[in-house]
Amino acid sequence: MGNMHASEYASMKGKNKDLGLLAHLQSNHYPPVPASMLGPSKRAINAVNKGKHDSNIRLPEGVMYKGKKAAPAHAIVEAHHLHAWLNPNQFEE
């Protein structure tokens, strides 16, 4: 996993933010994280940025966390190495 690449992807602006996060999920992990995790990853980043580390984030069909269909925001951030995105207003919706 490349921290330098994650930082570069996280610094992307505008519409490219989603592309940067998706590129990170798929190129900095083996096996690649499915594209269906883009939305949950963004929601996890937002939750952690707001201090809601234990917020349950619903997972896409076919993805489970410890046998459940939701995962705590902090677990998604940890598992997918999303620390480079942890700053205020990164993915405001």
N, C-alpha and C positions, 0 to 999 in steps of 0.2 A: 504494500500500500504506500503510495507516495504522498507524504504530507505537503511537499512543495506543490505538487499538482493540485491537491485539494485546495490549498490557499489560492492558487491561480484561478481555479474554477469558481471559488467563493467570491472572488473579486469581480466577476463578470457583472455587467450592468444591464438594466432594461430587460427585454425579452430573453436575453441570453442567460439570465440567472437560472431559469429552469433547465436550459441546455447544459449549463455548467454542472448543475447538481446531477442531472441524469448521466452525464459523461463520467462524473466521479463514481456514481453507483455502479456503472457498468465497466469502467476501465480500471478502477483502483481496487477491485475485489475479484477474488476467484473462489467459487464461480461468480459470475456477474450477478448483482442484485437485479431482480426483475424490474422492468420499467414501470410496472404497476405499483411499485413502492415509492414513486416520485411524490404523489400526493400525501401519503402518510409521512414521508420524510419531511416534507415542508411543514405539515401540521405539528410534527414533533419538534422541529426547530423553533416554530412560533411559540409552542407551549413552554419549552425550556427557556427561551428568551424572556418570557413573561413570568418566570419563576414557578411554573406549574409542571414541575419535573415528573410528578406521578400521574398526570392526566392520561387517561386511557385513549389511545389512538386506534381507531378501527382499522383492521388490516384488510387488504383485498382478498377476494375469493381465492382459496387455495393456499393462502399464507397463514401460518399459525405461529403463535408465540407460547411456548409451554402448554400446548394443547388448547389455547384460547384464540378467539378471533380478534382480540385487541391486545395491545402492548403498551406499557408505560412509555411516555415520551422519552425519558432518559435512556431506556433500554434500546430504543430505535437509534438515538444519537450515538450511543456507545457501539452498538453492533455495526453500524454503517459509517463509523468514523466521521461524524458530521460536525466536529468541533470547530472547524474553520468557518462554519456558517453561524456560529453562536455570537451574535451581536444584535443590538436593537434594530428593528425595522428591516430586517433582512428579507422577510417574505410577508410583509403586511398584506392582508386581504381585505 
